[in-house]
Amino acid sequence: MMWAREYHRRVEYGRHRMGGGYLNWGSQPRVFKDYPGLKALPLHPDPPPPEGTLWDILERSPRMPPPESMEPMTLSTLLLLSYSLTAQARYAGGSFYYRSVPSAGALYPCELYLETERVDKMEPGLYHYAVHRHGLVPLRRGRYSRIVEEFLVSRIDRPALATIFVTAIFFRSSWKYGDRAYRYHLLDAGHLIEGLLLSLQALGFQHELVLDFHDEAVNTFLSVDEKREACLAVVRILGAPHDLSGEESDSVHELPQGIREASAVAPREYPYPLILEIHGSSSWILRDPGKVDPMAGYLGLSTGSPLSPPLHKRKETLAFWESVRKRRSKRNFVLRRLDPEKWSLLIHALALRGASPDPGPFVTIGILNGSLERLETGFHLLSNETLPKLLPSGKGPSLREMAHACLDQMWLAHCALHIVFLTNLQRLDHLWGPRGYRHAMIHAGRLGHKVYLAATSLGLGACGIGAFYDQEAASLLGLNEESRMLYLVGAGPIKK
């Protein structure tokens, strides 16, 4: 078995031990998954968007009582908000499509599958979401809710209207990043998951994020090649109780071999053994340790008296759906101070959880202040309370020093702040085994997605960084030997 701390450190970048390499363009992976011979059922291309800003949605309670079913138009809205093509750029070799979520290297390893139970005018079954066609490819017919529930470690005893599975195709990212790519698979999945959860919240649906499930059974149900593609997370869309007696499928039959072979996305793929090893090790689910303390107390950082960020009246912000459509990774930051009205809204978006699970036991949020007005320059931790509090943790590194640690990407020095996501790898292993690593990295991606959407809503830029000199970054932040930075998102004013 490979533990999280072993994998993480074996793929760390070091300033004086970065190996050279080149990309084999003949093996460049396809970013869209297709099933030869199967057609996608089209979804409505222009459904009405939900109302409200990101902050409205984070403060909104799901509608009660839960609905009996979901309308196809609503499902179309959900998928467009969560994982859709939002813009097109043309270049000499063809076209590139931006999506509603970011991805390391724009490689988009993630895929979505839906097991539908009660979607009006749609036959129950398992479907693959063809993002480039905005349609659903039918893979299985029938009702599988009871079988699926047996695969999941669910904590909410309520039936699902539909269940969404988030997978990653390993070679899409490992083609460029090698064995380190598993970190990006999990971060990318976290961005997509947060997009799903926020969209469900916007549409008024109760939901449950499930990160613990029986991997082999779920991958068999999805009919993916486990050496190439695997499920990383499950989201249940909850509905009213419903009697399905006599309608359920009692087994999962094997699908044609071509369905499974669709997980191959390049003419010649080569495996990366560390990815398969850590994913296989993290497939074991340990006993739930119950209530645990926040991760902040295990990073080796001391904190001062808490500060409450000012809560200002909201400035003009974009509607949630507009921020999704306009979200981009921006690097054209300008050295300009950020007023409290904007940065406090950014902090509050990170602290508000809505109906989403608390990431506090797995990751801690740190704020490196470069040019935030009315806040002392330095390093602060964000408490995991409902009302955010900033806990001063010393002077911390400058944004320029952090930019050097991020592979000398000096545009990061022009941000107003860096938001970092931290964990103690040894504690993850102790409490959850290697499975805890999946939780921590996915939660870091989820939180990073909030930063992107909040920044876009406020007219700011944001860009996530998963590539940095790991030990150097940890030392700059003053972390103990067992702790590491998992992800960094820079944010601030940009050139108009």
C-alpha positions in Angstrom: 0.0 0.0 0.0 1.2 3.5 -0.9 0.5 6.2 1.7 -0.4 9.8 0.8 2.7 11.3 2.2 4.9 8.8 0.2 3.2 9.6 -3.1 3.1 13.3 -2.5 6.8 13.5 -1.8 7.8 11.2 -4.6 6.2 13.6 -7.1 7.4 16.8 -5.5 9.2 19.4 -7.6 12.6 20.6 -6.4 14.4 23.6 -7.7 17.7 21.8 -8.4 16.2 18.4 -9.4 13.7 19.2 -12.1 14.2 16.7 -14.9 13.9 17.8 -18.6 11.4 16.3 -20.9 9.4 16.8 -24.0 5.8 16.2 -25.1 5.1 13.3 -27.5 2.6 15.1 -29.7 1.8 11.9 -31.6 0.2 10.7 -28.3 -1.7 13.9 -27.5 -4.9 12.8 -25.8 -8.4 13.8 -27.1 -10.3 16.1 -24.7 -13.7 14.7 -25.6 -14.9 11.2 -25.0 -16.9 9.5 -27.7 -18.7 6.1 -27.9 -18.5 4.9 -31.5 -22.0 3.9 -32.8 -23.9 5.6 -29.9 -25.7 8.9 -30.4 -26.2 11.5 -27.8 -29.8 12.5 -26.9 -29.8 16.3 -27.2 -30.6 18.6 -24.2 -32.1 22.0 -24.5 -29.4 24.3 -25.7 -30.6 27.5 -24.0 -32.5 26.8 -20.8 -33.3 29.7 -18.4 -30.5 30.4 -15.8 -31.2 30.6 -12.1 -31.4 34.0 -10.4 -29.0 35.4 -7.8 -25.3 36.1 -7.2 -22.8 33.6 -5.8 -23.3 35.0 -2.3 -27.1 34.8 -2.6 -26.8 31.1 -3.6 -24.3 30.3 -0.7 -26.9 31.8 1.7 -29.9 30.2 0.1 -31.7 27.2 1.7 -32.8 24.4 -0.5 -36.5 24.3 -1.3 -38.8 22.3 0.9 -40.3 19.8 0.4 -38.0 18.1 -2.0 -39.4 17.6 -5.5 -40.9 14.4 -6.9 -38.9 14.7 -10.1 -36.6 16.9 -12.2 -37.6 18.6 -15.4 -35.3 18.0 -18.5 -34.9 21.8 -18.8 -33.6 21.9 -15.3 -31.1 19.1 -15.9 -29.9 21.0 -19.0 -29.3 24.1 -16.9 -27.4 22.1 -14.3 -25.1 20.6 -16.8 -24.5 23.8 -18.7 -23.6 25.6 -15.4 -21.4 22.7 -14.2 -19.4 21.5 -17.2 -20.0 23.1 -20.5 -18.1 24.8 -23.3 -18.2 28.6 -22.7 -16.1 30.1 -25.5 -14.0 29.2 -28.5 -10.6 30.3 -29.6 -9.1 29.6 -33.0 -5.5 29.0 -33.8 -3.5 27.6 -36.7 -3.9 23.9 -35.7 -7.7 24.2 -35.0 -10.0 25.3 -32.3 -9.7 25.4 -28.5 -12.8 25.4 -26.3 -12.9 27.0 -22.8 -15.1 25.4 -20.2 -17.1 26.4 -17.2 -14.3 25.0 -14.9 -10.5 25.4 -15.1 -8.1 22.5 -15.7 -4.4 22.1 -15.3 -2.8 22.6 -18.7 -6.4 22.8 -20.2 -6.3 19.0 -20.5 -9.7 18.4 -18.9 -9.4 14.8 -17.6 -12.8 14.7 -16.0 -16.0 13.1 -17.4 -19.6 13.1 -16.1 -22.0 10.2 -15.9 -25.7 10.3 -14.7 -27.8 7.6 -13.3 -31.3 9.0 -13.7 -34.3 7.8 -11.7 -36.9 10.5 -11.9 -36.2 12.9 -14.7 -39.4 13.7 -16.6 -39.7 12.5 -20.2 -36.4 10.6 -19.8 -36.0 6.8 -19.6 -34.3 5.8 -16.4 -30.8 4.5 -16.9 -27.1 5.4 -17.0 -25.9 8.1 -19.4 -22.6 9.7 -20.3 -22.6 13.5 -20.7 -21.2 14.4 -24.0 -20.0 17.9 -23.2 -19.1 18.9 -26.8 -22.6 18.0 -27.9 -24.5 19.0 -24.8 -26.3 15.7 -24.9 -26.6 12.4 -23.0 -25.3 9.1 -24.4 -27.4 6.1 -23.1 -25.3 3.3 -21.7 -27.7 1.3 -19.6 -31.5 1.1 -19.5 -33.5 0.6 -16.3 -33.6 1.7 -12.6 -30.5 1.1 -10.6 -31.0 3.3 -7.5 -30.9 0.5 -5.0 -27.9 -1.1 -6.5 -26.1 2.2 -6.7 -26.9 3.0 -3.1 -25.2 -0.2 -2.0 -22.0 1.1 -3.6 -22.0 4.4 -1.7 -21.1 5.3 1.8 -24.1 7.7 2.0 -25.0 9.5 5.2 -28.4 10.9 4.1 -31.3 8.4 4.0 -33.3 9.8 1.2 -33.8 8.6 -2.4 -32.1 10.3 -5.3 -33.7 11.9 -8.4 -30.4 11.3 -10.1 -26.9 10.4 -9.2 -23.9 12.0 -10.9 -20.5 10.3 -11.1 -17.3 12.3 -11.7 -14.4 10.4 -13.2 -10.9 11.2 -14.5 -9.2 9.8 -17.5 -5.6 9.5 -16.2 -3.6 9.8 -19.5 -5.2 13.1 -20.4 -3.1 14.8 -17.7 -0.2 12.3 -17.2 0.7 12.9 -20.9 2.0 16.2 -19.8 2.6 16.0 -16.1 3.7 12.3 -15.6 3.1 10.8 -12.2 2.4 14.1 -10.6 -0.8 14.3 -12.7 -2.9 12.5 -10.0 -2.7 15.7 -8.0 -4.2 17.6 -10.9 -6.9 14.9 -11.5 -8.1 15.5 -7.9 -7.9 19.3 -8.1 -9.7 19.4 -11.4 -12.4 17.0 -10.0 -12.8 19.4 -7.0 -13.4 22.4 -9.3 -16.0 20.4 -11.2 -17.7 19.1 -8.0 -18.0 22.6 -6.6 -19.5 23.8 -9.8 -22.1 21.0 -9.5 -22.9 21.7 -5.9 -23.3 25.5 -6.4 -25.5 24.9 -9.4 -27.7 22.5 -7.5 -27.9 25.0 -4.7 -28.8 27.7 -7.2 -31.6 25.5 -8.6 -32.9 24.7 -5.1 -32.1 21.0 -4.9 -30.9 19.2 -1.8 -27.8 17.2 -2.5 -25.1 15.0 -1.0 -21.4 14.8 -2.0 -20.1 11.2 -1.5 -16.3 10.7 -1.6 -16.4 7.3 -0.1 -17.7 4.5 -2.2 -16.7 1.0 -3.4 -14.4 1.9 -6.3 -14.5 -1.4 -8.2 -18.3 -1.7 -8.1 -18.8 1.9 -9.3 -16.3 1.6 -12.1 -17.9 -1.6 -13.3 -21.3 0.0 -13.2 -19.9 2.9 -15.3 -18.1 0.4 -17.6 -14.8 2.3 -17.6 -11.3 0.8 -18.0 -10.0 1.1 -14.4 -6.4 1.3 -15.7 -7.3 4.3 -17.7 -10.3 6.0 -16.1 -11.8 5.8 -12.6 -14.5 7.5 -10.5 -13.3 10.1 -8.0 -16.6 11.4 -6.5 -20.4 11.0 -6.6 -23.1 13.6 -6.1 -26.6 12.6 -5.2 -29.5 14.9 -6.2 -32.1 14.2 -3.5 -35.9 14.0 -4.0 -39.0 13.1 -2.1 -39.6 9.5 -1.0 -41.0 7.3 -3.8 -42.1 3.7 -4.1 -40.1 1.9 -6.8 -41.1 -1.6 -5.9 -41.1 -3.9 -8.8 -39.3 -1.4 -11.1 -35.7 -2.0 -10.0 -33.0 -3.8 -12.0 -31.6 -6.6 -9.8 -28.1 -6.9 -11.3 -25.5 -5.0 -13.3 -25.0 -6.7 -16.7 -21.7 -6.4 -18.6 -21.8 -3.9 -21.4 -20.1 -4.5 -24.8 -16.3 -4.3 -24.8 -16.4 -1.1 -27.0 -18.0 0.8 -24.1 -15.1 0.1 -21.8 -12.5 0.7 -24.6 -13.8 4.3 -25.0 -11.7 5.2 -21.9 -8.7 5.2 -24.3 -8.1 8.7 -25.6 -4.8 8.5 -27.6 -3.4 6.2 -30.3 -0.6 5.1 -28.0 -0.9 5.5 -24.2 1.8 4.6 -21.6 0.9 4.0 -17.9 2.4 5.9 -15.0 2.8 3.4 -12.2 2.7 5.8 -9.3 -0.8 7.0 -10.4 -2.1 3.5 -10.5 -0.5 2.7 -7.2 -1.8 5.7 -5.2 -5.2 5.4 -6.7 -5.3 1.7 -6.0 -4.2 2.3 -2.4 -6.7 5.0 -1.9 -9.5 2.7 -3.0 -9.7 1.2 0.5 -12.2 3.0 2.7 -11.3 3.1 6.4 -13.7 3.4 9.3 -15.2 6.9 9.7 -13.1 8.5 12.6 -16.1 10.6 13.7 -15.8 14.2 14.7 -12.2 15.4 14.3 -10.5 18.7 14.9 -9.8 21.2 12.1 -6.6 20.6 10.2 -5.3 24.1 11.2 -4.1 22.9 14.5 -1.7 20.3 13.0 0.3 22.5 10.6 2.9 23.8 13.1 1.7 27.3 12.8 1.0 29.7 15.7 -1.8 32.2 15.4 -2.7 35.5 17.1 -6.0 37.0 18.1 -8.7 36.6 15.5 -9.7 39.5 13.2 -13.2 39.8 11.7 -13.1 40.9 8.1 -15.4 43.9 7.5 -18.7 42.9 6.0 -19.7 45.6 3.5 -22.8 46.1 1.5 -22.4 44.2 -1.7 -21.1 46.1 -4.7 -22.5 45.4 -8.2 -21.6 41.8 -8.8 -22.3 39.5 -11.7 -25.1 37.0 -11.5 -23.9 33.5 -10.7 -24.6 32.2 -14.2 -22.7 35.1 -15.7 -19.7 34.5 -13.5 -19.7 30.8 -14.6 -19.8 31.8 -18.3 -17.1 34.6 -18.0 -14.7 32.7 -15.7 -11.2 32.4 -17.1 -7.7 31.9 -15.7 -6.3 35.5 -15.7 -2.6 36.3 -15.3 -2.6 40.0 -16.3 -2.5 41.3 -12.7 -1.7 44.9 -11.9 -0.1 46.2 -8.7 -3.1 48.0 -7.2 -4.5 47.9 -3.7 -7.7 46.0 -3.2 -10.4 47.8 -1.3 -12.1 46.1 1.7 -15.5 45.9 0.0 -14.1 43.5 -2.5 -11.6 41.4 -0.5 -14.1 40.9 2.3 -16.7 39.5 -0.1 -14.0 37.2 -1.5 -13.2 36.0 2.1 -16.9 35.5 2.9 -17.5 33.4 -0.3 -14.7 31.1 0.9 -16.2 30.8 4.4 -19.9 30.3 3.4 -20.5 26.6 2.8 -24.2 26.6 1.8 -25.2 22.9 1.9 -21.7 21.7 1.1 -19.6 19.6 3.4 -17.0 21.2 5.7 -13.5 20.9 4.3 -12.0 22.0 7.6 -10.9 18.5 8.9 -8.9 18.0 5.6 -7.5 21.4 4.5 -6.9 24.8 6.0 -7.2 28.0 4.0 -4.3 30.5 4.3 -4.3 34.2 3.0 -1.1 35.9 2.0 -1.8 39.6 2.0 0.0 41.5 -0.7 -2.0 44.7 -1.0 -5.3 44.4 0.8 -6.4 47.7 2.3 -7.0 47.9 6.1 -5.4 44.5 6.7 -1.9 44.1 8.0 0.5 42.7 5.5 1.4 39.1 6.3 0.1 35.5 6.5 -3.4 34.8 8.0 -5.4 31.6 8.4 -9.1 31.6 7.8 -11.2 29.9 10.5 -13.8 27.4 9.5 -16.6 29.1 11.4 -19.8 30.3 9.6 -18.7 33.9 10.1 -15.1 34.2 8.9 -12.2 35.2 11.1 -8.7 35.8 10.1 -6.0 34.4 12.4 -2.7 36.2 12.0 0.2 33.8 11.6 3.3 36.0 11.4 4.8 38.0 8.7 4.9 35.2 6.2 6.6 35.3 2.8 6.1 38.1 0.4 4.2 37.5 -2.8 7.4 37.8 -4.7 9.0 35.1 -2.6 6.0 32.9 -3.2 6.1 33.6 -6.9 9.7 32.3 -7.0 8.6 29.1 -5.2 5.9 28.7 -7.9 8.5 27.8 -10.6 9.5 31.5 -10.9 6.1 32.6 -12.3 6.7 36.3 -11.5 3.2 37.5 -12.6 2.1 36.0 -9.3 4.0 38.9 -7.5 1.4 41.3 -8.9 -1.6 39.7 -7.3 -3.4 41.4 -4.4 -3.4 38.2 -2.4 -2.5 34.5 -2.6 -5.0 32.0 -1.2 -3.2 28.7 -0.2 -4.7 25.4 0.8 -2.7 23.4 3.4 -2.8 20.0 5.0 -0.8 17.6 7.2 -0.2 14.5 5.1 0.7 12.3 8.1 -2.6 13.2 9.8 -4.6 12.3 6.6 -2.9 8.9 6.5 -3.5 8.3 10.3 -7.2 9.1 10.2 -8.4 8.0 6.8 -5.5 6.1 5.2 -4.6 7.0 1.6 -8.3 7.8 1.0 -7.9 10.9 3.0 -5.6 12.3 0.3 -8.5 12.2 -2.2 -10.7 14.1 0.2 -8.0 16.8 0.9 -7.1 17.4 -2.8 -10.7 17.5 -3.9 -11.7 19.9 -1.2 -8.7 22.2 -2.2 -10.0 22.2 -5.7 -13.6 22.9 -4.5 -12.4 25.9 -2.5 -10.2 27.1 -5.4 -13.3 27.1 -7.6 -15.1 29.5 -5.2 -12.2 31.9 -5.5 -12.4 31.8 -9.3 -16.2 32.5 -9.3 -16.1 35.2 -6.6 -13.2 37.0 -8.3 -15.0 36.9 -11.6 -18.2 38.2 -10.0 -16.2 41.1 -8.5 -14.4 42.0 -11.7 -11.1 40.6 -10.5 -8.8 38.0 -11.9 -7.8 34.6 -10.5 -5.5 31.8 -11.5 -4.8 28.5 -9.8 -1.3 27.1 -9.4 -0.6 23.4 -8.8 3.0 23.4 -9.9 5.5 24.7 -7.3 8.7 23.7 -5.5 6.9 21.8 -2.7 9.5 21.9 0.1 10.4 25.5 -0.7 6.8 26.6 -0.5 6.2 24.7 2.8 9.3 26.3 4.3 8.3 29.8 3.3 5.0 29.4 5.0 6.5 27.9 8.1 4.8 24.6 7.9 6.1 21.6 9.9 7.8 18.6 8.3 4.6 16.6 7.8 2.6 19.5 6.2 2.4 20.8 2.6 0.7 23.3 0.4 -1.6 21.5 -1.9 -2.8 24.4 -4.1 -2.5 28.2 -4.6 -4.9 30.6 -6.2 -3.7 34.1 -6.9 -6.3 36.9 -7.2 -6.5 40.6 -7.6 -7.2 43.5 -10.0 -6.3 42.9 -13.6 -5.8 45.1 -16.7 -9.1 45.9 -18.3 
